[in-house]
Amino acid sequence: LYNLAGSVNLIADVSGYLVPDGASTIVTESIEMQAYSGRGTNLGNPDSLGCVDLADTGELFMDVPLPHGAAVQSVTFRWFDNDTANFTFLISEVNGNFSGAPTSGNLVGGQGQTTGAVGYGSTTLNISAGDATSGSVRYYIDAFTLGQVSGGTFHRFCGATVTYQRLVS
């Protein structure tokens, strides 16, 4: 450390800091969302591999049951697609204490789509600006297709992995 007299009396390499006992720490955790747990409209049949067919104009919704205080960091969507048209999936934040109409939250980066490649795949979205879950903040997943180009093809949603952070005492 340098003092005002111009001499060096101590050389130190500070690589951390003291954390008081009982201080909260941020932990990163994940939850697996299976497509079978979703509800929707115009859906085809589920398959034996855990996927649900979105059919030609289907839409599947899933509540994301996060613990209180969790903030979504990323979501990886799993899918099977053998049609030339892509299908879309998103994670949304809904705010509101349910005494009035809920509103969309601050979530950024929560929408993606299949890649156009035939077969099984996954797409990871990094999320920012999402609020922590509370009595007035919740998240849901939506997977939908606006139609298929070819008959006999599939847009199958196979689930998601939601990664979140929260404070733990």
mmCIF file of the C-alpha atoms, coordinates in Angstrom:
data_MODEL
# 
_entry.id   MODEL 
# 
loop_
_atom_site.group_PDB 
_atom_site.id 
_atom_site.type_symbol 
_atom_site.label_atom_id 
_atom_site.label_alt_id 
_atom_site.label_comp_id 
_atom_site.label_asym_id 
_atom_site.label_entity_id 
_atom_site.label_seq_id 
_atom_site.pdbx_PDB_ins_code 
_atom_site.Cartn_x 
_atom_site.Cartn_y 
_atom_site.Cartn_z 
_atom_site.occupancy 
_atom_site.B_iso_or_equiv 
_atom_site.pdbx_formal_charge 
_atom_site.auth_seq_id 
_atom_site.auth_comp_id 
_atom_site.auth_asym_id 
_atom_site.auth_atom_id 
_atom_site.pdbx_PDB_model_num 
ATOM 1   C CA . LEU A 1 1   ? 0.000   0.000   0.000   1.00 0.00 ? 1   LEU A CA 1 
ATOM 2   C CA . TYR A 1 2   ? 1.251   3.460   -0.849  1.00 0.00 ? 2   TYR A CA 1 
ATOM 3   C CA . ASN A 1 3   ? 1.125   6.094   1.848   1.00 0.00 ? 3   ASN A CA 1 
ATOM 4   C CA . LEU A 1 4   ? 1.154   9.896   1.547   1.00 0.00 ? 4   LEU A CA 1 
ATOM 5   C CA . ALA A 1 5   ? 4.839   10.068  2.502   1.00 0.00 ? 5   ALA A CA 1 
ATOM 6   C CA . GLY A 1 6   ? 5.700   8.417   -0.801  1.00 0.00 ? 6   GLY A CA 1 
ATOM 7   C CA . SER A 1 7   ? 6.970   5.091   0.489   1.00 0.00 ? 7   SER A CA 1 
ATOM 8   C CA . VAL A 1 8   ? 5.674   1.564   -0.052  1.00 0.00 ? 8   VAL A CA 1 
ATOM 9   C CA . ASN A 1 9   ? 5.230   -0.163  3.307   1.00 0.00 ? 9   ASN A CA 1 
ATOM 10  C CA . LEU A 1 10  ? 3.155   -3.216  2.314   1.00 0.00 ? 10  LEU A CA 1 
ATOM 11  C CA . ILE A 1 11  ? 2.571   -5.202  -0.836  1.00 0.00 ? 11  ILE A CA 1 
ATOM 12  C CA . ALA A 1 12  ? -0.628  -7.261  -0.907  1.00 0.00 ? 12  ALA A CA 1 
ATOM 13  C CA . ASP A 1 13  ? -2.521  -9.344  -3.431  1.00 0.00 ? 13  ASP A CA 1 
ATOM 14  C CA . VAL A 1 14  ? -6.194  -9.014  -2.601  1.00 0.00 ? 14  VAL A CA 1 
ATOM 15  C CA . SER A 1 15  ? -8.186  -11.693 -4.400  1.00 0.00 ? 15  SER A CA 1 
ATOM 16  C CA . GLY A 1 16  ? -11.422 -11.800 -2.470  1.00 0.00 ? 16  GLY A CA 1 
ATOM 17  C CA . TYR A 1 17  ? -13.455 -10.166 0.193   1.00 0.00 ? 17  TYR A CA 1 
ATOM 18  C CA . LEU A 1 18  ? -14.957 -11.142 3.505   1.00 0.00 ? 18  LEU A CA 1 
ATOM 19  C CA . VAL A 1 19  ? -18.567 -12.265 3.559   1.00 0.00 ? 19  VAL A CA 1 
ATOM 20  C CA . PRO A 1 20  ? -20.313 -11.924 6.894   1.00 0.00 ? 20  PRO A CA 1 
ATOM 21  C CA . ASP A 1 21  ? -21.807 -15.057 8.457   1.00 0.00 ? 21  ASP A CA 1 
ATOM 22  C CA . GLY A 1 22  ? -25.398 -15.605 7.367   1.00 0.00 ? 22  GLY A CA 1 
ATOM 23  C CA . ALA A 1 23  ? -25.081 -13.521 4.192   1.00 0.00 ? 23  ALA A CA 1 
ATOM 24  C CA . SER A 1 24  ? -27.211 -14.630 1.248   1.00 0.00 ? 24  SER A CA 1 
ATOM 25  C CA . THR A 1 25  ? -25.564 -16.128 -1.815  1.00 0.00 ? 25  THR A CA 1 
ATOM 26  C CA . ILE A 1 26  ? -26.800 -16.329 -5.396  1.00 0.00 ? 26  ILE A CA 1 
ATOM 27  C CA . VAL A 1 27  ? -27.375 -19.889 -6.626  1.00 0.00 ? 27  VAL A CA 1 
ATOM 28  C CA . THR A 1 28  ? -28.078 -21.059 -10.159 1.00 0.00 ? 28  THR A CA 1 
ATOM 29  C CA . GLU A 1 29  ? -30.568 -23.909 -10.547 1.00 0.00 ? 29  GLU A CA 1 
ATOM 30  C CA . SER A 1 30  ? -32.588 -25.521 -13.345 1.00 0.00 ? 30  SER A CA 1 
ATOM 31  C CA . ILE A 1 31  ? -35.997 -27.097 -13.721 1.00 0.00 ? 31  ILE A CA 1 
ATOM 32  C CA . GLU A 1 32  ? -36.958 -29.632 -16.395 1.00 0.00 ? 32  GLU A CA 1 
ATOM 33  C CA . MET A 1 33  ? -40.283 -29.012 -18.122 1.00 0.00 ? 33  MET A CA 1 
ATOM 34  C CA . GLN A 1 34  ? -41.807 -32.042 -19.871 1.00 0.00 ? 34  GLN A CA 1 
ATOM 35  C CA . ALA A 1 35  ? -44.091 -31.416 -22.848 1.00 0.00 ? 35  ALA A CA 1 
ATOM 36  C CA . TYR A 1 36  ? -46.666 -33.865 -21.451 1.00 0.00 ? 36  TYR A CA 1 
ATOM 37  C CA . SER A 1 37  ? -47.425 -31.394 -18.637 1.00 0.00 ? 37  SER A CA 1 
ATOM 38  C CA . GLY A 1 38  ? -48.656 -28.735 -21.077 1.00 0.00 ? 38  GLY A CA 1 
ATOM 39  C CA . ARG A 1 39  ? -52.189 -27.807 -22.078 1.00 0.00 ? 39  ARG A CA 1 
ATOM 40  C CA . GLY A 1 40  ? -53.201 -26.501 -25.450 1.00 0.00 ? 40  GLY A CA 1 
ATOM 41  C CA . THR A 1 41  ? -55.463 -26.222 -28.444 1.00 0.00 ? 41  THR A CA 1 
ATOM 42  C CA . ASN A 1 42  ? -55.471 -28.046 -31.788 1.00 0.00 ? 42  ASN A CA 1 
ATOM 43  C CA . LEU A 1 43  ? -52.748 -30.420 -30.613 1.00 0.00 ? 43  LEU A CA 1 
ATOM 44  C CA . GLY A 1 44  ? -51.905 -33.765 -32.165 1.00 0.00 ? 44  GLY A CA 1 
ATOM 45  C CA . ASN A 1 45  ? -51.050 -36.841 -30.149 1.00 0.00 ? 45  ASN A CA 1 
ATOM 46  C CA . PRO A 1 46  ? -48.091 -37.161 -27.807 1.00 0.00 ? 46  PRO A CA 1 
ATOM 47  C CA . ASP A 1 47  ? -45.400 -39.633 -28.845 1.00 0.00 ? 47  ASP A CA 1 
ATOM 48  C CA . SER A 1 48  ? -43.504 -42.258 -26.880 1.00 0.00 ? 48  SER A CA 1 
ATOM 49  C CA . LEU A 1 49  ? -40.381 -40.063 -26.678 1.00 0.00 ? 49  LEU A CA 1 
ATOM 50  C CA . GLY A 1 50  ? -41.926 -37.293 -24.579 1.00 0.00 ? 50  GLY A CA 1 
ATOM 51  C CA . CYS A 1 51  ? -42.916 -34.922 -27.376 1.00 0.00 ? 51  CYS A CA 1 
ATOM 52  C CA . VAL A 1 52  ? -46.315 -33.425 -28.189 1.00 0.00 ? 52  VAL A CA 1 
ATOM 53  C CA . ASP A 1 53  ? -47.274 -32.832 -31.828 1.00 0.00 ? 53  ASP A CA 1 
ATOM 54  C CA . LEU A 1 54  ? -48.387 -29.245 -32.450 1.00 0.00 ? 54  LEU A CA 1 
ATOM 55  C CA . ALA A 1 55  ? -50.198 -30.524 -35.563 1.00 0.00 ? 55  ALA A CA 1 
ATOM 56  C CA . ASP A 1 56  ? -51.005 -27.936 -38.251 1.00 0.00 ? 56  ASP A CA 1 
ATOM 57  C CA . THR A 1 57  ? -52.055 -24.963 -36.070 1.00 0.00 ? 57  THR A CA 1 
ATOM 58  C CA . GLY A 1 58  ? -51.536 -26.153 -32.500 1.00 0.00 ? 58  GLY A CA 1 
ATOM 59  C CA . GLU A 1 59  ? -50.457 -24.185 -29.454 1.00 0.00 ? 59  GLU A CA 1 
ATOM 60  C CA . LEU A 1 60  ? -49.180 -25.595 -26.150 1.00 0.00 ? 60  LEU A CA 1 
ATOM 61  C CA . PHE A 1 61  ? -48.911 -23.668 -22.857 1.00 0.00 ? 61  PHE A CA 1 
ATOM 62  C CA . MET A 1 62  ? -46.929 -24.645 -19.764 1.00 0.00 ? 62  MET A CA 1 
ATOM 63  C CA . ASP A 1 63  ? -46.791 -22.941 -16.385 1.00 0.00 ? 63  ASP A CA 1 
ATOM 64  C CA . VAL A 1 64  ? -43.183 -22.655 -15.137 1.00 0.00 ? 64  VAL A CA 1 
ATOM 65  C CA . PRO A 1 65  ? -43.289 -23.504 -11.401 1.00 0.00 ? 65  PRO A CA 1 
ATOM 66  C CA . LEU A 1 66  ? -40.311 -21.523 -10.121 1.00 0.00 ? 66  LEU A CA 1 
ATOM 67  C CA . PRO A 1 67  ? -39.594 -20.929 -6.434  1.00 0.00 ? 67  PRO A CA 1 
ATOM 68  C CA . HIS A 1 68  ? -40.318 -17.518 -4.931  1.00 0.00 ? 68  HIS A CA 1 
ATOM 69  C CA . GLY A 1 69  ? -37.544 -15.043 -5.804  1.00 0.00 ? 69  GLY A CA 1 
ATOM 70  C CA . ALA A 1 70  ? -36.283 -16.880 -8.915  1.00 0.00 ? 70  ALA A CA 1 
ATOM 71  C CA . ALA A 1 71  ? -35.220 -14.863 -11.980 1.00 0.00 ? 71  ALA A CA 1 
ATOM 72  C CA . VAL A 1 72  ? -34.980 -16.709 -15.316 1.00 0.00 ? 72  VAL A CA 1 
ATOM 73  C CA . GLN A 1 73  ? -31.511 -16.608 -16.923 1.00 0.00 ? 73  GLN A CA 1 
ATOM 74  C CA . SER A 1 74  ? -31.940 -18.954 -19.899 1.00 0.00 ? 74  SER A CA 1 
ATOM 75  C CA . VAL A 1 75  ? -34.262 -21.531 -21.403 1.00 0.00 ? 75  VAL A CA 1 
ATOM 76  C CA . THR A 1 76  ? -33.392 -24.424 -23.701 1.00 0.00 ? 76  THR A CA 1 
ATOM 77  C CA . PHE A 1 77  ? -36.294 -25.650 -25.823 1.00 0.00 ? 77  PHE A CA 1 
ATOM 78  C CA . ARG A 1 78  ? -36.211 -29.234 -27.177 1.00 0.00 ? 78  ARG A CA 1 
ATOM 79  C CA . TRP A 1 79  ? -38.056 -30.114 -30.392 1.00 0.00 ? 79  TRP A CA 1 
ATOM 80  C CA . PHE A 1 80  ? -38.489 -32.393 -33.404 1.00 0.00 ? 80  PHE A CA 1 
ATOM 81  C CA . ASP A 1 81  ? -39.234 -30.845 -36.805 1.00 0.00 ? 81  ASP A CA 1 
ATOM 82  C CA . ASN A 1 82  ? -39.426 -32.497 -40.223 1.00 0.00 ? 82  ASN A CA 1 
ATOM 83  C CA . ASP A 1 83  ? -41.406 -29.791 -42.029 1.00 0.00 ? 83  ASP A CA 1 
ATOM 84  C CA . THR A 1 84  ? -39.816 -26.942 -43.998 1.00 0.00 ? 84  THR A CA 1 
ATOM 85  C CA . ALA A 1 85  ? -41.815 -24.392 -41.974 1.00 0.00 ? 85  ALA A CA 1 
ATOM 86  C CA . ASN A 1 86  ? -40.376 -23.493 -38.575 1.00 0.00 ? 86  ASN A CA 1 
ATOM 87  C CA . PHE A 1 87  ? -42.392 -23.324 -35.387 1.00 0.00 ? 87  PHE A CA 1 
ATOM 88  C CA . THR A 1 88  ? -42.046 -20.838 -32.550 1.00 0.00 ? 88  THR A CA 1 
ATOM 89  C CA . PHE A 1 89  ? -41.544 -21.084 -28.795 1.00 0.00 ? 89  PHE A CA 1 
ATOM 90  C CA . LEU A 1 90  ? -41.248 -18.448 -26.110 1.00 0.00 ? 90  LEU A CA 1 
ATOM 91  C CA . ILE A 1 91  ? -41.081 -17.864 -22.404 1.00 0.00 ? 91  ILE A CA 1 
ATOM 92  C CA . SER A 1 92  ? -43.138 -14.955 -21.100 1.00 0.00 ? 92  SER A CA 1 
ATOM 93  C CA . GLU A 1 93  ? -43.294 -13.048 -17.847 1.00 0.00 ? 93  GLU A CA 1 
ATOM 94  C CA . VAL A 1 94  ? -46.699 -11.992 -16.568 1.00 0.00 ? 94  VAL A CA 1 
ATOM 95  C CA . ASN A 1 95  ? -47.006 -9.290  -13.898 1.00 0.00 ? 95  ASN A CA 1 
ATOM 96  C CA . GLY A 1 96  ? -50.045 -8.478  -11.827 1.00 0.00 ? 96  GLY A CA 1 
ATOM 97  C CA . ASN A 1 97  ? -51.515 -9.073  -8.416  1.00 0.00 ? 97  ASN A CA 1 
ATOM 98  C CA . PHE A 1 98  ? -54.748 -10.318 -10.020 1.00 0.00 ? 98  PHE A CA 1 
ATOM 99  C CA . SER A 1 99  ? -56.842 -7.469  -8.686  1.00 0.00 ? 99  SER A CA 1 
ATOM 100 C CA . GLY A 1 100 ? -56.798 -6.148  -12.252 1.00 0.00 ? 100 GLY A CA 1 
ATOM 101 C CA . ALA A 1 101 ? -55.700 -7.258  -15.684 1.00 0.00 ? 101 ALA A CA 1 
ATOM 102 C CA . PRO A 1 102 ? -52.184 -8.756  -15.735 1.00 0.00 ? 102 PRO A CA 1 
ATOM 103 C CA . THR A 1 103 ? -49.553 -7.106  -17.928 1.00 0.00 ? 103 THR A CA 1 
ATOM 104 C CA . SER A 1 104 ? -46.522 -8.339  -19.853 1.00 0.00 ? 104 SER A CA 1 
ATOM 105 C CA . GLY A 1 105 ? -43.287 -8.225  -17.903 1.00 0.00 ? 105 GLY A CA 1 
ATOM 106 C CA . ASN A 1 106 ? -39.841 -6.874  -18.704 1.00 0.00 ? 106 ASN A CA 1 
ATOM 107 C CA . LEU A 1 107 ? -38.387 -10.103 -20.085 1.00 0.00 ? 107 LEU A CA 1 
ATOM 108 C CA . VAL A 1 108 ? -35.965 -9.638  -23.014 1.00 0.00 ? 108 VAL A CA 1 
ATOM 109 C CA . GLY A 1 109 ? -34.815 -12.370 -25.406 1.00 0.00 ? 109 GLY A CA 1 
ATOM 110 C CA . GLY A 1 110 ? -37.519 -14.919 -24.703 1.00 0.00 ? 110 GLY A CA 1 
ATOM 111 C CA . GLN A 1 111 ? -38.591 -15.955 -28.230 1.00 0.00 ? 111 GLN A CA 1 
ATOM 112 C CA . GLY A 1 112 ? -37.017 -18.401 -30.676 1.00 0.00 ? 112 GLY A CA 1 
ATOM 113 C CA . GLN A 1 113 ? -37.872 -20.908 -33.368 1.00 0.00 ? 113 GLN A CA 1 
ATOM 114 C CA . THR A 1 114 ? -36.733 -24.178 -34.881 1.00 0.00 ? 114 THR A CA 1 
ATOM 115 C CA . THR A 1 115 ? -33.794 -23.985 -37.240 1.00 0.00 ? 115 THR A CA 1 
ATOM 116 C CA . GLY A 1 116 ? -35.234 -25.523 -40.399 1.00 0.00 ? 116 GLY A CA 1 
ATOM 117 C CA . ALA A 1 117 ? -33.036 -28.605 -39.974 1.00 0.00 ? 117 ALA A CA 1 
ATOM 118 C CA . VAL A 1 118 ? -34.843 -31.947 -40.056 1.00 0.00 ? 118 VAL A CA 1 
ATOM 119 C CA . GLY A 1 119 ? -34.713 -33.996 -36.871 1.00 0.00 ? 119 GLY A CA 1 
ATOM 120 C CA . TYR A 1 120 ? -34.357 -33.453 -33.148 1.00 0.00 ? 120 TYR A CA 1 
ATOM 121 C CA . GLY A 1 121 ? -32.814 -30.220 -31.974 1.00 0.00 ? 121 GLY A CA 1 
ATOM 122 C CA . SER A 1 122 ? -32.624 -27.669 -29.217 1.00 0.00 ? 122 SER A CA 1 
ATOM 123 C CA . THR A 1 123 ? -32.485 -23.907 -29.061 1.00 0.00 ? 123 THR A CA 1 
ATOM 124 C CA . THR A 1 124 ? -31.124 -21.970 -26.062 1.00 0.00 ? 124 THR A CA 1 
ATOM 125 C CA . LEU A 1 125 ? -32.265 -18.420 -25.367 1.00 0.00 ? 125 LEU A CA 1 
ATOM 126 C CA . ASN A 1 126 ? -30.390 -16.179 -22.929 1.00 0.00 ? 126 ASN A CA 1 
ATOM 127 C CA . ILE A 1 127 ? -32.821 -14.046 -20.972 1.00 0.00 ? 127 ILE A CA 1 
ATOM 128 C CA . SER A 1 128 ? -32.277 -10.595 -19.493 1.00 0.00 ? 128 SER A CA 1 
ATOM 129 C CA . ALA A 1 129 ? -34.297 -8.048  -17.534 1.00 0.00 ? 129 ALA A CA 1 
ATOM 130 C CA . GLY A 1 130 ? -36.757 -10.606 -16.165 1.00 0.00 ? 130 GLY A CA 1 
ATOM 131 C CA . ASP A 1 131 ? -38.257 -9.929  -12.750 1.00 0.00 ? 131 ASP A CA 1 
ATOM 132 C CA . ALA A 1 132 ? -37.964 -12.383 -9.864  1.00 0.00 ? 132 ALA A CA 1 
ATOM 133 C CA . THR A 1 133 ? -41.030 -14.518 -9.210  1.00 0.00 ? 133 THR A CA 1 
ATOM 134 C CA . SER A 1 134 ? -43.340 -13.303 -6.466  1.00 0.00 ? 134 SER A CA 1 
ATOM 135 C CA . GLY A 1 135 ? -47.009 -13.115 -5.621  1.00 0.00 ? 135 GLY A CA 1 
ATOM 136 C CA . SER A 1 136 ? -47.404 -10.877 -8.659  1.00 0.00 ? 136 SER A CA 1 
ATOM 137 C CA . VAL A 1 137 ? -44.809 -12.245 -11.135 1.00 0.00 ? 137 VAL A CA 1 
ATOM 138 C CA . ARG A 1 138 ? -44.978 -15.608 -12.897 1.00 0.00 ? 138 ARG A CA 1 
ATOM 139 C CA . TYR A 1 139 ? -43.641 -17.246 -16.074 1.00 0.00 ? 139 TYR A CA 1 
ATOM 140 C CA . TYR A 1 140 ? -45.138 -19.501 -18.744 1.00 0.00 ? 140 TYR A CA 1 
ATOM 141 C CA . ILE A 1 141 ? -43.928 -21.260 -21.902 1.00 0.00 ? 141 ILE A CA 1 
ATOM 142 C CA . ASP A 1 142 ? -45.800 -21.110 -25.204 1.00 0.00 ? 142 ASP A CA 1 
ATOM 143 C CA . ALA A 1 143 ? -45.002 -23.300 -28.238 1.00 0.00 ? 143 ALA A CA 1 
ATOM 144 C CA . PHE A 1 144 ? -47.017 -22.838 -31.425 1.00 0.00 ? 144 PHE A CA 1 
ATOM 145 C CA . THR A 1 145 ? -47.059 -23.369 -35.165 1.00 0.00 ? 145 THR A CA 1 
ATOM 146 C CA . LEU A 1 146 ? -48.686 -21.204 -37.793 1.00 0.00 ? 146 LEU A CA 1 
ATOM 147 C CA . GLY A 1 147 ? -49.004 -24.183 -40.097 1.00 0.00 ? 147 GLY A CA 1 
ATOM 148 C CA . GLN A 1 148 ? -47.090 -26.891 -41.869 1.00 0.00 ? 148 GLN A CA 1 
ATOM 149 C CA . VAL A 1 149 ? -45.985 -26.772 -45.492 1.00 0.00 ? 149 VAL A CA 1 
ATOM 150 C CA . SER A 1 150 ? -46.188 -30.501 -46.196 1.00 0.00 ? 150 SER A CA 1 
ATOM 151 C CA . GLY A 1 151 ? -48.766 -33.090 -45.206 1.00 0.00 ? 151 GLY A CA 1 
ATOM 152 C CA . GLY A 1 152 ? -47.613 -35.968 -43.007 1.00 0.00 ? 152 GLY A CA 1 
ATOM 153 C CA . THR A 1 153 ? -44.902 -33.907 -41.306 1.00 0.00 ? 153 THR A CA 1 
ATOM 154 C CA . PHE A 1 154 ? -44.506 -32.953 -37.655 1.00 0.00 ? 154 PHE A CA 1 
ATOM 155 C CA . HIS A 1 155 ? -43.827 -29.968 -35.437 1.00 0.00 ? 155 HIS A CA 1 
ATOM 156 C CA . ARG A 1 156 ? -43.222 -31.648 -32.075 1.00 0.00 ? 156 ARG A CA 1 
ATOM 157 C CA . PHE A 1 157 ? -42.422 -29.783 -28.875 1.00 0.00 ? 157 PHE A CA 1 
ATOM 158 C CA . CYS A 1 158 ? -40.381 -31.982 -26.532 1.00 0.00 ? 158 CYS A CA 1 
ATOM 159 C CA . GLY A 1 159 ? -39.949 -29.815 -23.417 1.00 0.00 ? 159 GLY A CA 1 
ATOM 160 C CA . ALA A 1 160 ? -37.597 -27.229 -21.980 1.00 0.00 ? 160 ALA A CA 1 
ATOM 161 C CA . THR A 1 161 ? -34.911 -26.652 -19.368 1.00 0.00 ? 161 THR A CA 1 
ATOM 162 C CA . VAL A 1 162 ? -35.361 -23.366 -17.502 1.00 0.00 ? 162 VAL A CA 1 
ATOM 163 C CA . THR A 1 163 ? -32.271 -22.053 -15.689 1.00 0.00 ? 163 THR A CA 1 
ATOM 164 C CA . TYR A 1 164 ? -32.773 -19.423 -13.005 1.00 0.00 ? 164 TYR A CA 1 
ATOM 165 C CA . GLN A 1 165 ? -30.967 -17.631 -10.189 1.00 0.00 ? 165 GLN A CA 1 
ATOM 166 C CA . ARG A 1 166 ? -32.160 -16.856 -6.677  1.00 0.00 ? 166 ARG A CA 1 
ATOM 167 C CA . LEU A 1 167 ? -30.805 -15.723 -3.328  1.00 0.00 ? 167 LEU A CA 1 
ATOM 168 C CA . VAL A 1 168 ? -30.349 -18.400 -0.680  1.00 0.00 ? 168 VAL A CA 1 
ATOM 169 C CA . SER A 1 169 ? -29.656 -17.585 2.965   1.00 0.00 ? 169 SER A CA 1 
# 
